[in-house]
């Protein structure tokens, strides 16, 4: 199962990580040094699961880059930057889910599964696939600028653009875009990305976000859309594990309260 290339990356990891916990003797050990060691191993194992290969001692960005674009040092550096930029982003949905699970004292494997499950939703991790589809559909239209204009005028969203926390532009996306321009600025696929960016800015005033730029990496390098989600999930797992270790060091349970707002009991109804 771990090497089954027919399985989607997230599902492959979600299926295998609980089984890895069974083989990890120390997975329930609460000692901080042991938890850190297990987390480091899990980081490598998850990256390997996401690309369908065996884990090894290479830096994680090399594991991904060598699998997808062997021998391309520039691409490896770009992947490394993307992983660093995506590693953590406050208490987003997946990080919060992972932190809540960690607060119960659950082992790192359970924490990671919680994060991956949250990321599997189309409104979180699925954003990269929609952004990649936008680039492909704009190309297939034969007139990318008109395609973007018509889509915006219909009231359709533009996946990969805009971010509620960054009205002036997502700095993570801006950095990936800068590096893409340096590495691939003269290729026809990058020129297409620039056309889509310019048309979107003209008609909607929106800036690209990190989801859009992860998708752009895959588009420019002619890689499958799923690789954008793999980069996102590989990076975020680092942040989830850091959140888990911090939460467990606090030793407190995350337990929000709920307030009933329905009909009062005994009201004669």
N, C-alpha and C positions, 0 to 999 in steps of 0.2 A: 504493500500500500504506500509506503513512504517514497518509493521511486516510481509510482504509477503516474506517468505523464498525462494520462487521460482525465485525471481528477483535477478539478479547479484548485488553485494553490491554497486558498483559505480553508476550504473544506478538507484538503489533505492534512493541513496542520491541525485543524480542530479534531480530526479523527485520530491522529497519531500521538498528540501531546499527552492525553491521559494515559496512554499505554507506556509512554516514556517514564511517566511518574511511577509506574509499577516496578520499573527496572532500576529506579534511582533510590538506593537504600536510604539516603539522607533527606528525601523529599519532605518528610514531616519533622525534621530536626529544626527547632526554633532558635538555635544559636546563630547569632548574627554572622559570624565568619562562614559558617556552613551555608546559610541562606545566600550569601554573596557568591560563594563558589557554585552553588546550584544554579543561580541566576545567570552567571557567566556561561555555564555549559548550555543552559536552555536557550540563550541568545543565539549561539552557534547552531544548535539543533533546529531551532525554528527557521533560521535563514536557509538552512539546507533543505528542510521540508518544503519551504515555499518555492524553491527552484527545482525540487525533485532530484537532489543529489545527496551524496554522503557529506556529513560535517567534517571539517578539518581545521587546521590551525591558522589558516589564512585570515587576514582581516575580513570582516563580513562584506565590505564593499567590493573586495576582490573576488570573493566567492560569487557574488551576483554578476559582476562585470565580466569575469572570465567565463562564466556560463553562457552569457548572452552575446558578448562581443570580445572574444578572446584576442589578446595582444594589443588592445587599444588603451593605452595609458591615459589619454585624454578623457575617454568615456569613463574609465574607472574613477578618475578624479571627480567627474561630474556626479557619478552615483554616490561617491563619498559625501560630497557637499549636500546632495539631496537628502541623504540619510541623517546627516547632522541637523539640517534645517527642519526635518519632520519629527525628530525624536520626541519632542514634548511640546504641548500647546495648552498650558493651563489645565483646567478640569473639563476638557472636552468629554463627549459622551463615553468613549471607550476608556479613557483614563479614569473617569469617575467610577465606571462600572468595575474596572480592575481594582481600584482603591477600596471600594466597598467590600468586595470579596476578600481582599487582603486583610481588611480590618477584623475579619472573623478568625484570623490565624490560619487561614487556608494555605496550602503549599503553593509555591510559585507557579506550578503547572496549572492549577485551577484559576489563579489570577490571570494568567496569560489567555486561557480559554475564554474567560469572561470578556477580556478586551477584544479578542478576535470575533467573538459572537456579536458584540456591539458594532464592530467595524463592518460586519457582513451586511448590514442594512444599506439599502440603496441611497439613503440620505446621509450616509457617512462615507464608508469606503467606496461605495458605488459611484461616487461623484467623478472619480477618475475615468471610469468607463464611459460615462456620458460626455465628458470633455473630449475624450479621444474620438467618440462618434461624431461630435460636432466638427472636428477638423476633417475627418474622412468625408462626411456628408457635404461639407463646404467644397471640398476638392471635387467630389463627384458631380456637383451641380454645374460645373463648368464656369461659373462666375461667382467666386467666393464672396466678393464684396456685396453683390446683389443678394446672395443667399442670406447673409447676415442681416442686411437691411430689411428684407422681407420677413425674416423670422422675428425680428424685433418689432416690426410694425404689426405683426399678428398678435403680439403679446406673449410669444413663446420665450422661455428663459434661455439664457446663453450659458450652458454649463462650462465651468472652468473660469468663470469671470465673477467678479464682485465677492466681497467677504464682509459680513456684518461687522466684524471687529476692525476692518481696515478700509474705511471709506475712501482714503487717498491712495490705496493700493497695498497689496499684500507684500511686505518686504521679503518674505521667503520666495515668493514667485519671482520677484524682481531680480534676486540674486541668481536663481537658476536660469532666468532668461538672459542675464548678462553673460553667464558662462556658455550657454548654448550659442549665443551670437559669436563669441570668440572661437568656439570649436567648429561650428557648422554654418556660419553666417553666409557662406557663398554657395550652399547647396539648394536645389530647387525646393526641397521639402521645408527648409527653414524659411525660404522666401514665401511659401504658402502660409506658414504660421504668422509671418509678419503681416501678410495681407489680412488675415483674420483678426489679428490684434488691432490693426489700424481701422478696419471697418467697424469693429465693436466699439472702439474708442469714439469714433465719429458719430455713430448712431445712438449709442447708449451711454457713453461717458464712463463705461465700466473698465476696470483694470483686471488683468489676469490674476488668479489666485494660485496657490500651490498645487491644487488639484489639476488645474489647467496646464501648469508647467510640467508636472510629472507625466501627464498625457502627452505633452509636446515632446518630451524626451523620447518617448516610445514612438511617436509619429515620425520624428526627424530621423531616428535610427532604424526605422522600418521594423520595429519590434511589436509584438502583440500588445493589445490594450491591457491585458492582465498583468503585465510586468510593472505597470504604474502602481497598481494596488500592492504588488509584492514589495516594491520599494517603500511604500507607505507603511505597510504592516511590519516589515523588518525594522524600520526606524522606530515606529511607535512602541514596539515591544520593549525597546531599551527604556523608554520613558515609563511604561507600565511597571517594569521591574523596579525602577528607581522609586516610583510612587509606593509600590508594595513594601519595599524595604523601609522606607521612611515611615509609612503608616504603622507597620508592625513594631518599629522602634518606639512609637508613641504608646502602643499598647492599649489603644482605645477603639471601641466599636462605633462605626458610623451608623447612627440610628436617627434619621429625620423623623419628626412628628407630623401627623396628618390632622387636619381639622375638618370635622364633619360639617357639610354645608347643605345637606338634604332636609327633608321634612322632619320636624321634631316629633319624636315618638309620643303617642298618647294625645294627638291633636284632634281626635275624633274623625279621622279620615278612614 
